[in-house]
Amino acid sequence: MQKQIEKIYSRPARPGMVGDGFRVFTYFPNAELTQKRVSPFLMLDFNAEYDFGPSDHIRGVDVHPHKGFETVTIAYKGSVAHHDSTGNSGVINPGDVQWMTAGGGILHKEYHEENFSKRGGPFEMVQLWVNLPAKHKLTPAKYQPITADRMGKVTLPDNGGMVNVIAGNFNGENGPATTFTPVNMFDIKLNAGGKTSTNIPSTHNAVLLVIEGSANVNGAPVNEHDFVLFKNEGEEINISTDSNAVLLLLSGEPINEPIAQYGPFVMNTHQELQVAFQEFQSGKFGVLN
């Protein structure tokens, strides 16, 4: 049975700035796309293609804390560097993914990679926040560097394109990311005339973002930067396009637990939020300059 589309959303009217290096459109959460409706995903920020121009000042977001969830950064154009208080650091280039588990608490900063910053150029990325279930909220912080060559690869027939499997399983091909609850994350690149189909469990919350181009999704036309919310019924998703297109398909098993959130802390109770603040203020998240 085909998974029915609940609603197609256009790109939000205005972008916001995260630090001075990320010009993002926040697709959720909002009054309509509540956390319950998109769980286990908490947030989706899309830095649609934008040229920041060359700069000797490295743009980005300075040191900030996280606790109780994971951040996933997908680079499409441009390069992002990061450091965290556990000693991890790295650079993600186009096609790469940075998957950080904040867990019990971490300090983090991310910014344009130095050489990219100096020369400037198109910058395009997605950042997702993925919730952790209560039993894993305090898991030790860790980092998964998922370079493009590590991802599961599904070559589509008739020169239709390629699917990069970041997490979960796409038609028998597994992604390298380890997750705490069932999550699918598929970077779909279709050539003109390309098509693909896959099955997503009917119990999953499922969404799709059109990064570039346009396509037909389960019989409905979707335009560049449209966001598709699927109903929680049916399993089959069919995608086709007349021109080159890039799409991000996400699904996950909902985490049916209370959420207490304040800024970069996502816990289950108000008391746990207070503990998170106390730990951050007392230096338990480590040190990062």
Secondary structure, DSSP 8 states (H G I E B T S, - for coil): -B--EEEEE---SS-EEETTTEEEEEEESSSSS-HHHHTTEEEEEEEEEEE----SS--EEEEEEEBSEEEEEEEEES-EEEEETTS-EEEE-TT-EEEEE-TT-EEEEEEE-HHHHHH--EEEEEEEEEE--GGGTT---EEEEE-GGGSEEEEETTTTEEEEEEESEETTEE-S---SS-EEEEEEEE-TT-EEEEE--TTSEEEEEEEES-EEETTEEE-TT-EEEE-SS--EEEEE-SS-EEEEEEEE----S--EEETTEEESSHHHHHHHHHHHHTTTT----
